[in-house]
Amino acid sequence: MLEIFIRTLPFFALIGLGYGAGRTRFFTPEATAYLTKFVFYFALSAMLFRFSATLSFSDIFDARLAAAYLWGTAFVYGIALAVAFWRRQSVEVAAIEAQCAAIGNTGFLGVPMLAVLLGQEAIGPIILILAIDLIVFSSLLVILVTGSRDGRMSAGVLRTVGVGLLKNPMIVSIVLGLAVSAAALPMPRPVEDFLTILGNAATPGALFAIGASLASKSAERLTVSGWLSFCKLVLHPALVAAGAFLFFPTTPYAAAVAVSAAALPVAGNVFILAQHYGVAPQRVSAAILISTAASIFTVSAVIALVAP
C-alpha cells in the first residue's frame, strides 16, 4: 500500500497546488472556470479521442464488467435514495445525494491517475465506466429532478437528456474516436502529434482545476456530507467489488479497474448540476471537499487491495 500511496502523491499534490492557488486568490473562481472549460472541452476530449481511436469496441465493452459496475452503482444509488427519503427529503434532494454517493471523478481524476497506476490497458474499462456514469446515471438525475418538478414524465424531459448527451464533449470524443477506429482510418502524424500535445495538458490541468475549485467549497452539513462521502469512498467500491468478483465475475484486472474507479471521490460535475437545478449545492460542495481529502488515503488502500 505504501508504494501505491507514494505513486498517488504527485496527483494529489497537483490538486493541493490548485487548492493553494485558489485559497490565496492567485487563481480566481473565474480563472478556475475557464481552466475547467479548457480541460473539459479541449484537453480531456483530445485525450479521450486519441485513446478511443486506438481501441476497438471490443476493447472497451465488457458485458460482465458493465453489469458488475451497473449493479454496484445502482445498489449504492438506491441506498442513498432510501436514506434520503427516510430523512423526508424531496425527490430532487434525494437524487442529488444519490449522485454524490455513486458518481466519482472518473473523467478528471480517474483517466489520468488509473492509467498510470494500473497501466494503459486500464483505458478501455475506464472509458466504459465513464460512459455508464454519463449516459445512465447523469441521465437518471435529470429525469428524476425534472420529472418530479413537472409531476410527470414528458417528451421534453427525454429531449433534455438526449441534447445533454449530444453536447457532452467526453461522449462525443469517445464516439468519434471509436468511429475512426472502426473505419480503420489512418491518423496523419501531425494530427496525432497535435492530439498528443493537447491531451497531455489534460492531466495537470484537470488536477489543478479540481484543487482550485475545492478552494471555493465549504464543509457545511458535515453529518450528511460525511455519510455521502462514506457511500462514495467505501460502499461504492465494496458493492462494485461484490458485483465484479462474485455476481458478474470478470477478469481480475478488469475488476480491479472497476473497483478502483468506484473508489474515486465525488465528481465535480455533481456540484455543477446541483447549482444548475438549485438543489442542495452546499451539501454537494461539502461532500466533494470531504471525499477528495479522504481519498488521498482511501484510494491507495482500495487499489492496494484489488490490484492484481
C-alpha positions as CSV (number, residue, x, y, z in Angstrom):
1,M,0.0,0.0,0.0
2,L,2.8,2.4,0.8
3,E,4.2,2.1,-2.7
4,I,0.8,2.9,-4.3
5,F,0.3,5.8,-1.8
6,I,3.7,7.3,-2.8
7,R,2.7,6.9,-6.5
8,T,-0.6,8.7,-6.0
9,L,1.0,11.6,-4.1
10,P,2.0,13.6,-7.2
11,F,-1.6,13.5,-8.4
12,F,-2.9,14.8,-5.1
13,A,0.0,17.2,-4.9
14,L,-1.3,18.8,-8.1
15,I,-4.7,19.0,-6.6
16,G,-3.2,20.6,-3.5
17,L,-1.3,23.1,-5.6
18,G,-4.5,24.1,-7.3
19,Y,-6.2,24.4,-3.9
20,G,-3.5,26.7,-2.6
21,A,-3.7,28.9,-5.7
22,G,-7.5,29.1,-5.2
23,R,-7.3,29.8,-1.5
24,T,-4.8,32.6,-2.0
25,R,-6.9,34.1,-4.8
26,F,-3.9,33.8,-7.1
27,F,-6.3,31.8,-9.2
28,T,-9.7,33.4,-9.1
29,P,-13.0,31.5,-9.4
30,E,-13.3,33.0,-12.9
31,A,-9.9,31.7,-13.9
32,T,-10.8,28.3,-12.5
33,A,-13.9,28.2,-14.5
34,Y,-12.0,28.9,-17.7
35,L,-9.3,26.4,-16.9
36,T,-12.1,23.8,-16.3
37,K,-13.6,24.7,-19.7
38,F,-10.3,24.3,-21.4
39,V,-9.7,20.8,-19.9
40,F,-13.3,19.7,-20.4
41,Y,-13.8,20.8,-24.0
42,F,-10.3,20.6,-25.4
43,A,-7.6,18.7,-23.5
44,L,-9.6,15.9,-22.0
45,S,-11.6,15.5,-25.1
46,A,-8.4,15.2,-27.2
47,M,-7.0,12.6,-24.8
48,L,-10.2,10.5,-24.9
49,F,-10.5,10.8,-28.7
50,R,-6.9,9.7,-29.2
51,F,-7.3,6.8,-26.8
52,S,-10.6,5.7,-28.4
53,A,-9.2,5.9,-31.9
54,T,-6.6,3.3,-30.9
55,L,-9.2,0.9,-29.4
56,S,-11.9,-1.3,-30.9
57,F,-15.4,-1.5,-29.4
58,S,-14.5,-5.0,-28.1
59,D,-11.5,-3.5,-26.2
60,I,-13.9,-1.2,-24.3
61,F,-17.2,-3.1,-23.9
62,D,-17.2,-6.0,-21.5
63,A,-20.7,-7.2,-20.7
64,R,-19.8,-8.7,-17.3
65,L,-17.8,-5.6,-16.3
66,A,-20.7,-3.3,-17.4
67,A,-23.2,-5.5,-15.4
68,A,-21.0,-5.5,-12.3
69,Y,-20.4,-1.8,-12.3
70,L,-24.1,-1.1,-13.1
71,W,-25.2,-3.4,-10.3
72,G,-22.8,-1.9,-7.7
73,T,-23.5,1.7,-8.7
74,A,-27.3,1.2,-8.8
75,F,-27.2,-0.5,-5.4
76,V,-25.4,2.4,-3.7
77,Y,-27.6,4.8,-5.6
78,G,-30.6,3.1,-4.2
79,I,-29.2,3.1,-0.6
80,A,-28.6,6.8,-0.8
81,L,-32.1,7.4,-2.2
82,A,-33.7,5.3,0.6
83,V,-31.8,7.1,3.4
84,A,-32.7,10.5,1.9
85,F,-36.4,9.5,1.7
86,W,-36.2,8.1,5.3
87,R,-35.0,11.6,6.3
88,R,-38.0,13.0,4.4
89,Q,-36.1,14.8,1.7
90,S,-37.7,15.7,-1.6
91,V,-37.1,13.7,-4.8
92,E,-34.8,16.4,-6.1
93,V,-32.6,16.4,-3.0
94,A,-32.6,12.6,-2.8
95,A,-31.5,12.4,-6.4
96,I,-28.6,14.8,-5.9
97,E,-27.5,12.9,-2.8
98,A,-27.6,9.6,-4.7
99,Q,-25.5,11.2,-7.4
100,C,-22.9,12.2,-4.8
101,A,-22.9,8.6,-3.4
102,A,-22.5,6.9,-6.8
103,I,-20.7,9.1,-9.3
104,G,-16.9,9.6,-9.0
105,N,-14.4,11.9,-10.6
106,T,-13.6,9.4,-13.4
107,G,-13.0,12.0,-16.1
108,F,-10.7,14.5,-14.4
109,L,-9.0,12.2,-11.9
110,G,-9.7,8.6,-12.9
111,V,-8.5,8.7,-16.5
112,P,-5.0,10.1,-15.9
113,M,-4.3,8.5,-12.5
114,L,-5.6,5.0,-13.0
115,A,-3.9,4.8,-16.4
116,V,-0.5,5.5,-14.7
117,L,-1.2,3.3,-11.6
118,L,-2.8,0.3,-13.4
119,G,-1.3,0.6,-16.9
120,Q,-2.5,1.7,-20.3
121,E,-4.7,-1.4,-20.5
122,A,-7.0,0.3,-18.0
123,I,-8.1,2.8,-20.5
124,G,-10.8,0.6,-22.1
125,P,-12.5,-0.3,-18.8
126,I,-12.3,3.3,-17.6
127,I,-13.9,4.6,-20.8
128,L,-16.7,2.1,-20.3
129,I,-17.2,3.2,-16.7
130,L,-17.2,6.9,-17.7
131,A,-19.8,6.2,-20.4
132,I,-22.1,4.4,-18.0
133,D,-21.8,7.3,-15.5
134,L,-22.6,9.9,-18.1
135,I,-25.2,8.0,-20.1
136,V,-27.1,6.1,-17.4
137,F,-26.7,7.9,-14.1
138,S,-26.4,11.5,-15.2
139,S,-29.5,11.0,-17.4
140,L,-31.3,9.4,-14.4
141,L,-30.6,12.5,-12.3
142,V,-32.1,14.8,-15.0
143,I,-35.1,12.5,-15.3
144,L,-35.7,12.4,-11.5
145,V,-35.3,16.1,-10.9
146,T,-37.1,17.4,-14.0
147,G,-39.8,14.7,-13.8
148,S,-40.5,15.4,-10.1
149,R,-40.9,19.1,-10.8
150,D,-43.2,18.6,-13.8
151,G,-45.1,16.0,-11.9
152,R,-44.9,13.6,-14.9
153,M,-42.6,12.1,-17.4
154,S,-42.8,14.0,-20.7
155,A,-41.1,14.1,-24.1
156,G,-39.4,17.3,-23.0
157,V,-37.5,15.5,-20.3
158,L,-36.3,12.9,-22.7
159,R,-35.3,15.6,-25.2
160,T,-33.3,17.4,-22.5
161,V,-31.5,14.2,-21.7
162,G,-30.7,13.5,-25.3
163,V,-29.5,17.0,-26.1
164,G,-27.3,16.9,-22.9
165,L,-25.6,13.7,-24.1
166,L,-25.1,15.1,-27.6
167,K,-23.5,18.2,-26.2
168,N,-21.2,16.4,-23.8
169,P,-17.7,16.6,-25.3
170,M,-16.5,13.4,-23.5
171,I,-19.3,11.4,-25.0
172,V,-18.7,13.0,-28.4
173,S,-15.0,12.4,-28.4
174,I,-15.3,8.8,-27.4
175,V,-17.9,8.1,-30.1
176,L,-15.8,9.9,-32.8
177,G,-12.7,8.0,-31.7
178,L,-14.4,4.7,-31.9
179,A,-15.8,5.6,-35.3
180,V,-12.3,6.3,-36.6
181,S,-11.1,3.0,-35.1
182,A,-14.0,1.1,-36.6
183,A,-13.4,2.6,-40.1
184,A,-9.7,1.9,-39.8
185,L,-8.9,5.4,-40.8
186,P,-5.2,6.3,-40.7
187,M,-4.3,9.2,-38.4
188,P,-1.8,11.5,-40.0
189,R,1.3,12.1,-37.9
190,P,0.7,15.9,-37.5
191,V,-2.8,15.1,-36.3
192,E,-1.6,12.5,-33.8
193,D,1.1,14.9,-32.5
194,F,-1.5,17.7,-32.1
195,L,-3.8,15.4,-30.1
196,T,-0.9,14.1,-28.0
197,I,0.3,17.6,-27.1
198,L,-3.2,18.9,-26.4
199,G,-4.2,15.7,-24.5
200,N,-1.0,15.9,-22.3
201,A,-2.4,19.1,-20.9
202,A,-5.4,17.2,-19.5
203,T,-3.7,15.6,-16.5
204,P,-2.1,18.6,-14.9
205,G,-4.9,20.9,-16.0
206,A,-7.6,18.7,-14.6
207,L,-5.9,18.0,-11.3
208,F,-5.1,21.7,-10.8
209,A,-8.7,22.7,-11.7
210,I,-10.0,20.2,-9.2
211,G,-7.9,21.7,-6.4
212,A,-8.7,25.3,-7.4
213,S,-12.5,24.5,-7.5
214,L,-12.3,22.9,-4.0
215,A,-11.0,26.3,-2.6
216,S,-14.4,27.8,-3.0
217,K,-16.2,24.9,-1.3
218,S,-17.2,24.7,2.3
219,A,-17.6,21.8,4.7
220,E,-21.1,22.6,6.0
221,R,-23.7,20.0,7.0
222,L,-21.0,17.5,8.0
223,T,-23.3,14.7,9.0
224,V,-25.0,14.4,5.6
225,S,-21.8,15.1,3.6
226,G,-19.9,12.7,5.7
227,W,-22.5,10.0,5.1
228,L,-22.4,10.7,1.3
229,S,-18.5,10.6,1.4
230,F,-18.7,7.2,3.2
231,C,-21.1,5.9,0.5
232,K,-18.7,7.1,-2.3
233,L,-15.4,6.0,-0.9
234,V,-16.4,2.8,1.0
235,L,-19.8,1.5,0.0
236,H,-19.5,2.1,-3.7
237,P,-16.2,0.3,-4.3
238,A,-17.3,-2.5,-1.9
239,L,-20.5,-3.1,-3.9
240,V,-18.8,-2.9,-7.3
241,A,-16.3,-5.4,-5.9
242,A,-19.1,-7.8,-5.0
243,G,-20.5,-7.4,-8.5
244,A,-17.2,-7.8,-10.3
245,F,-15.8,-10.7,-8.2
246,L,-18.9,-12.6,-7.1
247,F,-22.1,-11.9,-9.1
248,F,-20.8,-11.0,-12.5
249,P,-17.2,-12.3,-12.4
250,T,-14.9,-10.7,-14.9
251,T,-11.1,-10.8,-15.3
252,P,-9.2,-9.9,-12.1
253,Y,-7.6,-7.0,-13.9
254,A,-10.9,-5.5,-15.2
255,A,-12.5,-6.0,-11.8
256,A,-9.6,-4.1,-10.2
257,V,-10.0,-1.2,-12.6
258,A,-13.8,-1.0,-11.9
259,V,-13.3,-1.1,-8.1
260,S,-10.5,1.5,-8.2
261,A,-12.7,3.8,-10.3
262,A,-15.6,3.3,-7.9
263,A,-13.3,4.4,-5.1
264,L,-12.8,7.9,-6.6
265,P,-14.2,10.9,-4.7
266,V,-17.4,12.7,-5.7
267,A,-17.3,14.2,-9.2
268,G,-17.2,17.9,-9.6
269,N,-19.9,17.9,-12.2
270,V,-22.4,16.9,-9.5
271,F,-21.9,20.4,-8.0
272,I,-22.5,22.0,-11.4
273,L,-25.8,20.0,-11.7
274,A,-26.8,20.9,-8.2
275,Q,-26.2,24.6,-8.9
276,H,-28.0,24.4,-12.2
277,Y,-31.1,22.9,-10.6
278,G,-30.8,24.9,-7.4
279,V,-30.8,21.7,-5.3
280,A,-28.6,21.4,-2.2
281,P,-25.3,22.9,-3.7
282,Q,-23.8,23.4,-0.2
283,R,-24.3,19.8,0.7
284,V,-22.7,18.6,-2.6
285,S,-19.9,21.1,-2.1
286,A,-19.1,19.7,1.3
287,A,-19.3,16.1,0.0
288,I,-16.8,16.9,-2.8
289,L,-14.4,18.6,-0.3
290,I,-14.5,15.8,2.3
291,S,-14.4,12.9,-0.1
292,T,-11.5,14.4,-2.1
293,A,-9.5,15.0,1.1
294,A,-10.2,11.5,2.5
295,S,-9.5,9.8,-0.9
296,I,-5.8,10.6,-0.6
297,F,-5.7,7.6,1.7
298,T,-8.7,5.6,0.8
299,V,-8.0,5.3,-3.0
300,S,-4.5,4.0,-2.3
301,A,-5.9,1.4,0.2
302,V,-8.5,0.2,-2.3
303,I,-6.0,-0.1,-5.2
304,A,-3.6,-1.9,-3.0
305,L,-6.4,-4.4,-2.0
306,V,-7.6,-5.2,-5.6
307,A,-4.6,-4.6,-7.9
308,P,-3.6,-8.0,-9.4
